[in-house]
């Protein structure tokens, strides 16, 4: 009975903490982004990703760092106290939400694998000086995309390979390589696993910032910027195709096309170096949180035990 109460209370606390944190994040992320004013698209993308997964991280810290130790250390092991109806219902809701997230992640991975297999049928590999294999697809694949999580591959359509000059293709491939280096497809898989209602707007903004960050990573000179802008324009004329769920196309929609081209036309080295400054300030909140946890840990354990005692007895 002790183990059942421990598991039931822990799962209930995890669900409540993640839901409360997600409500706070999805109600305030626009304001936080405006107040913090990240110095670059890369910093903005990192901040948005951190906010998107923060409900899981906070819930895990509260559950495994505070709730579970308080229950194991302060709860009598010999009592036959039953778990309340509400904690049991919350535990069941957590397991259902977890199962739904796993289902979404597995389905996304399966559909992506099917798309990659279809695109690679009859394709030929292009030898390029990047660390990711590049294939020229004969079928109706997106113009230029990197797909997959464990073994990502860059797919270039016949039309895109014919339309782009060698310099444009080289810069576009560096753009896709930036997505691989930053594990953007893996982050998309995490989004599907850690499902929460109301996250679409945040994820869409994150996707826009990752594209800008990949543009910045691919460009190191004015010529590179012009080549990438030209590649974007040519790819936009070819259409956007049907990208896989766990893929990142060079251009997946027309929404940010104008902004991206304008940024590239006005590119300068100072703009790129701007994002290298001020990284240390992102560690200040984490240090403050860790310090607060360490200095008040005993009080938090006692308070959490009182809270879980109330939760266990919550019958209605």
BAVEX-557793 format. One record per residue: y, z, x of N, C-alpha, C, O, CB in turn. Coordinates in pm, whole numbers, plus 32768, in hexadecimal, padded with zeros to 4 digits. Each point is the difference from the previous one (the first is absolute). Glycine has a CB too. Example, Ala and Ser with C-alpha at 12.3 -4.5 7.8 and 13.67 -1.06 7.14 Angstrom:
REM BAVEX-557793
7DC7830C8527807780007FA780788000805A7FFE804280687F8D803B7EDB
80DE7F3B809A807780068052806D80497FB3806F801180337F527F188043
//
This chain:
REM BAVEX-557793
7F8780008053807980007FAD807E8000805680657FC37FDD7F1E80B77F70
80757FCE812780748003805980217F74803380747FD880037F5181138041
7FD47ECA7FE580177F79803380387FA57F9380567FAC801C7EF080748087
80897FF17EE180327FAF7F928093801D7FE480507FA57FEA7ECA80557FB4
810A80898063808C80247FEB80587FCC807080707FD17FE87F4880FB7F9C
80167F3B80F7804C7FD0807380197F6A7FF580707FD180157F2D80E6807A
7FF97EFE7F5180107F6F7FF5805A7FDC7F8B80567FA8800C7EC780398058
80D080617F2980507FE17F8A8093801B801580557FAF7FDC7EE680847F99
80E4804180C5808C80238018803E7FA4806880737FD67FF07F5B81197FD6
7FE97EF180A380377FAA806A80207F757FCB806A7FC8801E7F1380BA808B
80277F457F0980187F7B7FC9807480027F9C804F7FA27FFB7EC080278026
80F980A17F91806E800B7FA080878009804680617FC07FD77F0480B07F88
80A07FE0810C807D800D804C80237F7B804280757FDA80027F5C811A8027
7FCD7EC6800C801A7F7E8040803E7F9F7F9B80617FBC801F7EDD8069807F
808A7FD67EE980347FA57F9B808E80267FD880587FAB7FFA7EBF802E7FB3
80FF80A880378085802C7FD580687FE8806D806F7FD27FE37F2680DA7F8A
80497F728110805F7FEE806E80207F6D801580747FDC80157F3480F48058
7FF27EDA7F8D80187F71801580517FC47F8E80577FAC80187ED480458069
80BA80387F03804D7FCB7F8F8091802D8004805A7FB07FEA7ED5804F7F8F
80E8808080A4808980338007804D7FBE807180757FDB7FEF7F3F80FE7FB2
800B7F1780D180437FC18072801B7F6C7FE480697FCC80267F2780D78074
80117F1A7F2580137F727FE280727FEC7F9D804D7FA0800B7EC18037801F
80FF80847F7580707FF77FA380848011804980617FB97FE47F0E80A07F64
809580038117807A8014804D80217F88805880747FD7800A7F5F811B7FF4
7FC67ED5804280167F8D8059802D7F857FB180627FBF80257EF2809B8078
80657F877EF8801E7F867FB68081800C7FAF80347F9C7FCE7ED880368029
812680A97FFB8080800F7FBE80768005805E80737FF97FD57F15807D7F7B
805C7F978134806F8014805F7FFC7FA680798058800A80567FAC80DD7F5F
7F987EBE80567FF37FB4807C80767FA3801980267FE980737EE580247F72
812F7FBD7FB080757FA880138075804F803A80457FD1805A7F6F7F9E7EE6
80628109808C806D805480317FE7802A8090805C7FFF80517FCE80527EC6
7F5A7FD481097FDF8028808880157F8D806180348013806E7F2880917F3A
807B7EE4802F80117F8B805680947FE5801980277FD9806F7F037FC77F39
812880747FF3808F7FE9800E8041806B805780597FE2804F7FA97FB07ED1
7FD180EB80D2803B806D804D7FD77FFB80948053801880587FAE80737ED8
7F827F5780EA7FCF8000808A802B7F85804F800D8006807A7F31807F7F37
80D87F0B800980327F85803E7FB57FDD80808038800C806D80A980257F31
7EA27FA580587FB37FDC807880477F95805180407FA67FC97EED80957FBF
80C87FCF80FE804B7FA780587FC87F73800480457FA5802E7FF5811F8059
7F4C7F287F4B7FC37F7B80067F9D7FF07F8D7FDD80617FBD803E7F98813F
7FB97F8C7EF07F9D7FE57F987F7C804880207FBB802E7FA580B17EF2802D
7F7380E880AD7F8580458027800780947FDB7FA080377FCB80407F2680F1
809280E27F5F8010808D7FDD7FFF80127F697FC980627FCE80BA7FC28104
7FB87F7E7EE6800080087F6E7F727FF37FC97FD9804B7FA6810F7F558054
7ECA8003803D7F767FEF7FD47FAE807C801D7FAF802B7FAD80647EDF8079
8000813080517FB7807B8024802480737FA27FAA804C7FD5804F7F69811B
808880567EF1802D806B7FA77FC77FEE7F747FD380617FC381007FB480C2
7F2D7F707F497FCA7FE67F7A7F6A801B7FFB7FCE80377F9E80E67F1E803C
7F04808480907F70801B80047FE7809680027FA680327FBC80337EF480BD
807681237FD77FF080928006801980407F787FB7805A7FD780907FA38119
801E7FD37EC8801B80367F7B7F917FDD7FA07FDD80507FA981187F9F8083
7ED27F997FE27F967FD47FA57F828053800F7FBE801E7F9C809F7EFD806D
7F80810C80717F85804C80168019809780077FA1804E800C80027EEC806D
80DB80EF7F80801F808F800B7FBD80557F947FDA8071801E80FE7F4D8048
7F1780127F1D7FB880557F9F7F748025802E7FD580727FED80AF7F227F60
7F35800E80EF7F7B801F80338005806280737FB1805E800780037EC07FB1
80AA80CC80A4800A805680768026808D7FD77FC48061802E807C7ED9805F
802480D17F1D802D80857FD37F9080477FB57FE68076801781087F387FD9
7ECE80097FB87F93803C7FB37F8F802D805C7FC6806A7FEB80757F067F51
7FA68040812A7F968025805E8026807C80507FAD80578016800D7EB97FF8
80C380F8801F802E8075804C7FFB807E7FAA7FD08069802C80C47F03805E
7F9D80897EFA800080747FA77F72802C7FDE7FE280777FFC80F97F3E7FA5
7ECC7FE980477F7880217FD67FAD803880727FC5806B7FF5804A7EE27F61
7FEC8068811A7FA68028806E8042805F80637FBB8047804A7FD37EDF7F9C
80F880DC801B8044805A805D802680857FC480128062804A80417ED78028
7FBA80CF7F09802E807D7FC17F9E802D7F937FCF80718004811F7F4F802C
7EF57FE87F6E7FAF80297F8E7F73802880297FD2806D7FDD80B37EFA7F94
7F37804480D87F76801D80287FF6807C80587FAC80557FE580237EB7800C
8084810380797FF8807C804F8020807D7FAE7FBE8067801280827F1580B5
8024807C7EDF802180777FB07F8C80277FA67FE680767FED810C7F4A8019
7EC97FDD7FC37F8F801D7FA87F8C803C80507FC280617FD480857EE37F92
7F9D8082810E7F8F80308050801B808A803C7FA38050800D80247EC48027
80B581087FF08020807E8042801E80737FA07FDF8073801C80787F07809F
7FE680687ED4803280697FA77FB1800E7F7E800F80667FBB80CF7F7180A7
7ED07FC97F7A7FB580077F837F7B804780177FB67FDA805B80B97F527F54
7F6F81397FFF7F7D8043800E7F8D7F9E7FE980007FB57F9E806881228016
7F387F2C80A57F907FA27FF77F99802A7F997FB37FAD7FD18072801B811D
7FD780B67EEE7F9480317FAB801D7FFB7F6C7FA980247FB0801980698109
80B47F4A7F1E802180007F727FC27F877FBA7FEC7F97803D80E980E27FF4
7F0E7F997F4D7FC87F947FAF80697FC67FA37FE07FD07F937F3F809B8079
815D7F99801E806D7FD07FAD7FF47F697FEA7FED7FB4805F80A881057FF7
7F767F1E7F2D7FF27F717FE080847FB68018806B803C80017EE37FFC7F56
80A67F4780BA80767FAC801080357FDC7F767FB37FE37FA57FF77FC08137
80DB805F7F14803C7FE17F807FEE7F6F7FD77FDB7FAB805080C981077FDC
7F767F357F547FF17F787FCB80627F9F80407FDB7F8F80217FD680D37F08
80CA7FC980E880677FA880387FE17FD9809080087F8A802180A080E07F47
7F337FF580F17FDA7FD680877F8C7F9D80027FFF7FA38050805181388000
7F4F7F397F587F917FA27FF9802F7F757FD37FD57F9B80367F9181237F97
80F57F407FD080357F807FD180507FBB806E7FF77F868011801180D47F04
80487FF48135804E7FC6806D7FA67FCC806F801C7F97803C80A081047F8D
7ED87FAE80537FA07FD180657FC07F7C7FD67FF17FA480517FE281497FF2
80077F0B7F3D7FC57F847FCD80657F8D80067FDB7F8F801F7F8F80F77F4B
81157F97807780677F99800780147FD1809080147F888017805D80DC7F20
7F8A7FF9812A800C7FD9808C7F8E7FA5802A80177F9A8041805F813D7FEF
7F0F7F4D7FAA7F8D7FAE802480087F767FBF7FDA7F9C803E7F9B81347FDB
80BC7F2A7F6B80107F807FBD806A7FAA80477FEE7F8880117FCE80E27F15
80B37FD68101806A7FB980477FCF7FCF808880217F91802B808B80FA7F5E
7F077FC880BB7FC77FD880817FA17F8A7FEF80037FA1804E8012814C8004
7F957F197F477FA37F927FE7804A7F7F7FDF7FD87F94802C7F7F81117F82
81177F668005804F7F8B7FDF80407FC3807D80037F868010802980DB7F0D
80057FF4813C803B7FCF807C7F997FBC8059801B7F978039808E811E7FB9
7EE17F87801A7F957FC380507FD77F7A7FC47FE97F9F80497FC581457FFC
80497F157F367FDC7F837FBD80687F94801F7FDC7F8E801F7FB080F47F29
80F57FA080AE80697F9F801A7FFC7FCF809180127F8A801B807C80E37F35
7F597FF0810E7FFA7FDA808D7F887FA6801C800C7F9C80478065813C7FF6
7F1C7F4B7F8A7F877FAE801580127F757FC37FD97F9C803C7F9981357FC4
80C97F297F8980177F7F7FC080627FAB80517FEC7F87800D7FE780E27F15
80977FD5811380607FB580517FBE7FC9807E80167F8D802680A481037F81
7EF47FC480997FBA7FD380787F9D7F907FDF7FF47FA0804C802581458017
7FA17F277F2D7F9E7F9A7FDA80457F7A7FE27FD37F98802F7F96811C7F75
81047F51800E80467F837FDE80407FC0807C80047F86800B802780D57F10
80057FF98140803A7FC9807B7F957FBD805580177F9580378099811D7FC4
7EDC7F8D80107F927FC4804D7FD47F7B7FC47FE47FA280497FD081437FF9
80477F137F397FDD7F847FBF80677F93801B7FDC7F8C80187FAE80F67F38
80F67FA280AD806A7F9E801B7FF87FCE808F800B7F88801A808780E67F3B
7F5B7FEE810A7FF67FD8808D7F8A7FA48015800B7F9B8046805E813C7FFF
7F247F4A7F7E7F897FAC800D80197F747FC87FD37F9D80397F9C812F7FB7
80D97F2D7FA2801F7F7E7FC580607FB180597FEC7F8980167FF280D87F05
80887FE1811980627FBA80557FC27FD1808380277F988035808D80F27F65
7EEC7FC3809B7FC47FDD80817F957F967FF47FD17FCC8066806181187FE6
7FA57EFB7F3B7F987F9A7FEE80357F78803080607FCB7FC87F3E80B67F73
80237F488129802B7F7F8036807D8006805680387F9880217F6380057F1B
809180DB80E9807A800D80517FE17FEC80937F8C8001802A80D5809C7F2C
80077F5280F87FF37FF48091805A80698041806E801B7FD17F5D7EED801F
80048131807D804F8066804480677FC1805D7FE27FA180497F5C80FC7FA9
81397F9A8009806D7FD28057800C80638074800780797FEB80757F197F52
7F86803B813C800B805680758094801C801C804B7FA780277EDD7FFD8039
810080DB7F8A808A802A80138003807A805B7F9A8044801380A87F627F0A
80328075811B800E806F805E802380827FB980588049802D7FEE7F168082
7F7580BE7EE1800F80817FBE7F75803E7FF47F9B7FBB800B81347FF87F74
7F2E80CF806A7F82804B80037FB07FF77F7F7F93803A7FF880D8805E80A7
7FC67F207EFD7FBC7FF37F7F7FCF7F717FF1804B7FA2801D804581147F7C
7EF37F34803A7FD07F777FED80507FB57F96802180387F987EFC801480AD
81007F367FD780507FAD7FA67FA97F8A7FD47FC17FBE8052811980868020
7F237FA37F0A7FAE7F947FC980577FA07FAE805B80297FB97EDE80718041
80A87EE8801380437F987FB27FA67FDE7F8A7F927FCC801180E57FD780BD
7FB9807C7EBA7FAE7FF47F8880127F787FBE806E7FCB7FF67FA2812C7FE9
7F807ED27FF480037F7F7FBA801080127F6A80187F9F7FB87F5A800180FB
808080DB7F1D800380187F70808A80307FD6805D800380507EAE80347FB1
81017FED7F7E808180287FC9801B809480207FFA80567FA87FEF7EFE7F9E
803580C6813680228087802B8097800F800280487F9C7FFA7EE48074808F
8106806B7F7E809080128014802D7FB8807F7FB07FEA805A804880F47F2F
80857EFE807D80307FAF80707FE5804480867FCE7FC0805D80E37FE07F0F
7F6F80E1809D7FE88049807C7FF780947FDE8060803B7FCE801A7F1680BE
7F1380EA7F8E7FEA808B7FD97FA0804280617FAE7FBE803F807B80087ED1
7FE280BF80FC7F9D804F80487FB780547F99803E80497FB2804F7FBD8125
7EEF7FF07F287FAF80417F997F94805480417FCF7FE2806D805F7F617EF3
7FAD8129805B7F978057802F80368080803E8074800880277F027F307FFF
8031812C7FE18026808280357FB9801E80838041801780667FE880397EB1
7F537FB180E77FB48022807980047F918068800E801A80787F5E80737EFC
80877EF6806080037F8D805A80617F997FC97FD67F997FCB7F3A8090807D
81717FEF7FC480647FA57FC57FFC7F76803F7FE47FF1807780AB80D37F57
7F8F7EDA7FE180037F74802C807E7FBE7FC9802B801D7F907ED87FD98079
81377FB2804580747FB37FD37FCE7F7A7FCD7FB87FB9804580E280BA8061
7F8E7F6C7EE07FD97F827FC0807C7FA77FF7806780297FCB7EDE80497FB1
80B07F1580B7806C7F9E7FF97FCE7F897FB07F987FC7802280CA808480BD
7FE47F907EB97FD67F8E7FAF801B7F7D804A80517FFB805C7FDB80897ED2
7F917F1380A780157F7B803B80927FD57FF0803C7FCC805E7ED57FF87F71
812780537FBC808A7FD77FE780618049805C805C7FC480367F69800C7EDC
802580B48100805A804C80567FF27FD6809280637FF380477F8F80CC7F1A
7F937F2B80CB7FEB7FD5808B80427F79801B80317FE8806E7EF780977F96
80D97F2A7F97803E7F7C8010809880077FF980467FB1803F7EEE7FE87F5F
810080C68013809180067FEA8049804A807080737FDE801E7F61801C7EEF
7FEE806881308044805280647FF67FC3808B7F997FC88026803881037F4F
809B7F4180D67FFE7FD8808C7FB5806980507FEE80707FD080ED7F138017
7EFA805D80937FBA806580528052808080137FC8806E7FFD7FC37ED88078
80F980AE7F9F805380778012800880517F7F7FFB807B8004808A7F0D80AB
7F8980357EE0800580467F807F7C80467FE27FFE80727FD380A87EE57FDA
7EEB8064806E7F7D803C7FE87FEA8078805B7FCA80667FD57FDC7EBA7FE5
808480D480C27FEF806E805F804D807C7FD27FCC8070800680167EEA80B4
809980937F19805080737FD27FC680397F7F7FFF807A7FED80CD7F23807E
7F05800C7F3A7FC4802E7F837F818051801C7FE580637FBC807A7ED57FCC
7F54809E80DD7F87804B802280238089803A7FB880617FE97FCF7EC78041
80E580E08022802C80838031802A805A7F8D7FEC807A800580607F1C80D1
7FEC80307EC38022804D7F887F81803C7FC37FFD80767FDD80CC7EF47FF8
7ECF8044801D7F8380327FC67FBD8067805C7FC480607FD0801E7EC57FBA
802A80C680F97FC68060805E804380887FF27FBF80678010800D7EDE808F
80B680BC7F438047807F7FEC7FC4804D7F8B7FF7807B800680DB7F1E8056
7F0680217F3A7FBE80447F8F7F7C803F802B7FDD806D7FD3808F7EF17F8E
7F4B805C80F77F808035802F8017807D80557FBB80647FF07FE17EB4800C
80C580E1805E801C8071805A8029807C7FB17FE08070802780657EEF808B
8001808D7EE0803180707FAF7F9E80257F8F801F80577FAE80CB7F618087
7EA180087FC77F9780207F9F80337FF97F707FE280577FAF7FB2803C80FD
80B97F067F36803B7FF77F7A7F967FE87F94800E80327F9180C47F7780D6
7EC5800C7FB87F967FEB7F9C7FB180817FE87FD4801A7F90801C7EF580B6
7FFE814180227FBE80827FEE8056805B7FA87FCC804A7FAC7FC47F9F8135
80F380117F31805A80507FAD7FF57FD57F6E800680547FA680967FCB811D
7F557F607F247FED7FD17F777F7E80367FC57FFA80227F8A80887F0E80AC
7F1780D9801D7F8180397FD2801280947FDE7FC880307F9D7FB87F2B80F0
80CD80ED7FC2801C808D7FE4804C800E7F7D7FE7805D7FB3801D7FD68144
80587F727EEF804A80037F827FA17FF47F89801280447F9B80B57F5780D7
7ED480117F997FA27FEF7F927FA380777FF37FD780247F9280357EE6808E
7FD48133804F7FAB80777FFB804B80777FC87FCC804A7FAC7FB37F5F8118
80FC806A7F6A805280727FD380597FD27F8D807A7FF5800F7F84807280D9
7FC57F7E7EA6804A7FC97F8E804F806E7FB97FCC806D7FE67F847EE17FFE
812C80937FFD805480567FAF80557FA97FA5802D7F96802A7FD7811D8088
80127F777ED280567FB27FA7809180028030802F806680337F387FCD7F0D
80DD7F5E80B1808D7FF88024801B7FDD80918072800C802D7FB380977F25
7F767F3080F780127FE4808F80217F6E801D801C7FDE80737F4880DB7FBC
809A7EEF7F6C80107F71801A80867FDE803D80077FAE805D7F6180277EE5
81048067808D80857FDF8034800C8029809380377FB58051802A80687EC9
7F6B805981088004802C808C7FAF7FA38058802C7FDB806D7FF081137F48
7F6C7EEA801D7FAB7FA8804E803F7F7680117FF27FC3806A7F4680BA7F44
810E7F527FEC80427F7E800B80708006806880117FA2804D7FB8802D7EC2
8083809E80F3806A800F80637FC5800D808C80347FC88060805F80A47EF4
7EFF7FDE80B67FBA800B80807FD47F768032800F7FE280767FA481067F4D
80177EC57FE37FD27F7A802780757FAC80337FF07FB680627F5880587EF4
812B7FFC806B80757FB6802F8029802D808B80207FAD8056802B80377EBD
7FB5809F81048029803380837F9B7FDD806D80277FEB8073805180CF7F19
7F087F4080527F9D7FDA806480137F6F802B7FEA7FDE80747F7580C77F2B
80C97F058002801B7F75802480787FF6805F7FFD7FB580617FA580017EC2
80C7809680C08074800180587FDC80388089802D7FCE8067806A804C7ED2
7F16804F80C87FD6803B807F7FAD7F9D8051800F7FF8807A7FF480EB7F1D
7FA57ED280277FAF7F9B804580597F8E80347FE67FCB806C7F55806F7F03
812C7FA2804580607F9C803180418031808280097FB5806180237FFE7EB3
800080CB80ED8041803780777FA08002807780297FE48071806B80A87EFC
7EED7F9680797F9F8006806D7FE07F7680397FDF7FF380767FC180DA7F21
80697ECB80157FDD7F79802C80707FBC804D7FE87F9D80467F8280537EF7
810E804480B780777FBC80378034804C8079801480797FFB80277F2F7F21
7FDA800F8151803A803C807880757FB080368039802380677EE9803B7FCF
81037F367F8580727FAE802A80357FB67F867FC27FFD7F967FE07FE98154
80D37FDF7F28803C7FB37F937FA77F8A7FDB7FF37FDF7F8A80F3806580C2
7EDB7F7C80177FA77F8E7FE47F89802D7FAB7FD97FBA7FA3806C7FDA8136
7F8280DF7F487F9280357FB0802C80187F707FB77FE07FA27FE7808A812B
80D87FCD7F228034801D7F7A800F7F7F7FB07FDC7FFB7F8A809C80CF80CE
7FBD7ECF7FE780117F807FBA7F797FBF7FE17FEE7FC47F9780EF801D80DB
7EC4802C7FEB7F7A7FC97FE77FBD80457F8A7FC37FBF7FAC802880098148
802080BD7F067FC380497F9180457FE07F7C7FBE7FF27F9A800180C58105
80C47F3E7F6380487FDB7F867FD67F767FD07FEC7FEB7F8980D680A380BF
7F2F7F1580157FD27F7A7FDB7F7380047FC77FE17FB97FA080B37FE68112
7F1480B47F8A7F77800C7FCE7FFF80387F737FB27FD37FAC7FFC804E813E
80A780417EFA800780397F7A802C7F977F9A7FC97FF97F92806C80E780D2
802D7ED27FC080317F997FA47F937F997FE37FEA7FDB7F8D8100804680CA
7ED17FB380127F967F9C7FED7F8C80397FAE7FC97FBC7FAA80787FDA8130
7F9980E67F427F92803D7FB7802580137F6C7FAC7FF17FA880098083812B
80CA7FAE7F14802B80127F747FF37F7F7FB07FEA80047F8780B380AF80C4
7F727EDB7FF87FF37F7F7FBB7F6E7FDC7FE57FE37FAB7FAC80F0800B80C3
7ED2808B7FD77F717FE37FED7FC380507F8E7F907FE37FD580607FE9811D
805980987EDC7FC980587F987FC4807C803F7FED800780797FE67F337EF4
8010812880407FD6808380317F6980177FF47FCD8060803A81137FF47F87
7ED97F577FF77F7080107FF67FD8807F7FB8804F803E7FB97F9C7F408117
7F9780A87F437FCA807A7FC17FCF805C806E7F8C7FF7802880327F8B7F06
809880D881057FD68057806D7F9880667FD37FFC80267F8B80E47FBC80DC
7ECE80497FF77F9F806A7FE4804A80867FF78071800D802F7ED77F728048
807680E37F4D804080827FED802080448084806D803680117F1C7FE07F17
80197FE7813580158040808280257F9680677FBA7FED80647FA180CC7F61
81127F04802180337F99805A809780078001803E80397FA67EFA7F328030
8103805B809180917FFE800D802A7F7380287FEC7FD68072801D81207FCD
80317EC27F6380287F76801880877FFB8045804F805E7FF77F2E7F597F40
809C7FD9810E80847FED803E806D80047F97806C803580177F2C7F42809F
804A80527ED5806080037F917FAF80067F807FC57F9C7FD780ED7FE080AB
7F4C80F97F3E7FAE80117F89804C7FEA7F7F7FC37FF37F967FB580AB80EA
810F7F5D7F8680517FE57F89808A7FD3802E8021800980767F5F80A17F00
80CE7F27802B80877FD080218068806F7FF780777FE780167F477F3A7F96
8016815A8034805F806D7FE4805B801C8077807A80067FF17EDF805D7F73
806C7FAD8113804F8027807580197F8C805F802D801680707F7480CD7F7A
80437EA37FEB800D7F8E805B808F7FF0803280157FF380797F2F7F9D7F0F
811C8071801E808C7FED8028802E806D806080437FE280637FE97FAF7EC2
7FB180EC80BE8028806E80577FC27FF2808B8043801880647FD4807C7ED2
7F6B7F4780D07FBC7FF48081803D7F9080538015801080787F1980477F20
80EF7F398029803B7F908049808C8024803080267FDD80707F527F817F07
80D580E880358087802980297FF9805E807980507FF4805C80007FF27EB6
7F51807780EC7FF0805C80717FDD7FB5808080338020806B7F8580937EF8
7FF17EE980907FD77FB5807780717FA98036800E7FF180797F08800F7F30
813A7FC67FFF80717FAE802D806A80548046804B7FCC80537F887F977EEF
8035811C809C80648058803E7FC0805F8065803A8068802180507F897F0E
7EFD7FED81007FB78058805C804B8010808280407FA380317EE880177F67
80CF80BF80A08033801980877FB18071803D7FC1804F7FB981257F608008
7F1D805A80C27FB080638047802B808E7FE07FAD805B800080317EFF80B6
80A280BA7F2E803080857FDF7FC080317F7F7FDE80767FF480FB7F5A8080
7F177FD47F2A7FC380237F807F71803080147FD5805F7FBF80BD7EFA7FCD
7F24806480CD7F75802880177FF88086804A7FAA80527FE280157EBD8023
809A8105805E7FFE807D804C802D80777FAE7FE38072802380487F0B80AA
801B80697EC68034806B7FAC7F91805B7FCC8011807A7FF580AC7EF17FCA
7ED1805780227F93804F7FC87FB9805780657FAB80517FDA803A7EFD7F82
803B80A381267FBE805080658041808980107FC8805880417FF87ED68032
80B680E67F528048807D80127FE4805F7F8B7FE37FD67F9080D17FAF80F0
7F5580FA7F9F7FF980657F977F75801F7FCE7FF2803E7F9680EC7F79802B
7EB8802080897F7A801B7FCF7FE0809680027FB280307FAD80087EEE80A4
8082812B800D7FDF808D800E802280507F837FC380677FE580637F838110
803D7FE87EBE802D804F7F8D7F9880067F92800580587FAA80E57F6A808D
7EB57FDF7FCA7F9A80037F997F9C807280157FB880247FA380637EE68044
7FE1812F80917FA5806F8018803880877FDA7FB680627FF97FEB7F1980BD
80E2808C7F30803F80817FE07FC7803D7F7F7FDD8076800080F27F3B8073
7F2680017F1E7FC6803D7F877F72803280147FDC806A7FCD80B47F007FAD
7F1E804A80D17F76802B80187FFC8081804F7FB080597FE280057EB88018
80A080FA806C8004807A8051802C80777FAB7FC8806D800B806B7F0B80C3
803180727EDD8030806C7FA97F94802E7F9F7FF080777FE880F77F2E802B
7ECD7FFC7FB67F9580217FA27F92805180467FD180657FCB80637ECA7FB0
7FA480A380FC7F978047804A802D808D80237FB4805F7FF47FF97EC6806A
80D080E87FCD8035808480227FFF805D7F857FDC8075800A80B47F2280A9
7F9980327EDA8000804F7F867F75802A7FD77FEC80717FD180E07F197FE8
7ED2801E80577F7780227FDD7FC9806E805A7FBE805C7FD180207EBB7FDE
803F80DE80D27FCA80628060803D808A7FE87FB88064800280267EE580A6
80A380BD7F41804480817FF57FE780467F7A8010807A7FF7809D7F2D80A3
7F2F800E7F017FEC803E7F7C7F717FED7FCD7FE7800B7F88810B7FCC8046
7EB0800E808D7F797FDD7FD57FBD80717FB37FC17FE87F99802D7F80812C
801D81137F6B7FC180707FBC803680137F737FB380187FA3802B80548139
80A57F897F15803C800D7F7B7FD17F917FA47FE680177F8A80E1805680DC
7F2F7F1A7FD07FD27F907FAD7F7080127FD47FDD7FDE7F8F80C27F8D80E9
7F0C80C87FDF7F7580197FDA7FF880637F8D7FB77FEB7F9F80017FE7814C
8095809A7F1F800080657F9680367FC77F7D7FC780187F968055809A8117
80517F037F5C803A7FC47F877FA47F997FC17FF67FF87F8680EA802F80DA
7EDD7F897FF57FA47F9D7FCA7F8880437FBF7FCC7FCE7F9C807E7F8F8114
7F8881137F887F8F80487FC3802680337F767FB07FF87FA27FFD804A8141
80CC7FF27F0F802E802D7F7C80047F8B7F9E7FDA800D7F8C80AD80A980E1
7FA97ED77FC480087F897FAA7F767FD17FD57FEC7FDF7F8B80E87FE080E8
7ECD803D7FEA7F7A7FD37FDE7FB880647FA67FAE7FD87FAC80497FAC812C
802780FD7F387FC780647FA5802C7FE47F717FB080077FA3804E80A48117
80817F357F3580327FDD7F7C7FC17F7F7FCE7FE17FF27F8980F7808080AB
7F147F2F80287FC67F7F7FDA7F6F80117FD47FD47FC17FA080C67FCA8100
7F1B80C87FA77F7380187FDD7FF3803D7F767FA37FDF7FB78028803F813A
809080397EE97FF980447F7F80417FB27F908001802D7F8D7FFE80A880EC
80367EB67FA580457FAE7F9D7F977FBB7FA77FC57F9C80278102803E8078
7F25805D7EEC7F967FCC7FA980357F957FA47FB87FA17FE07FD4813B802A
80F17F317FCB80387FA07FA2807C7FC2803B803F7FAC7FC17F6480D47F7E
//
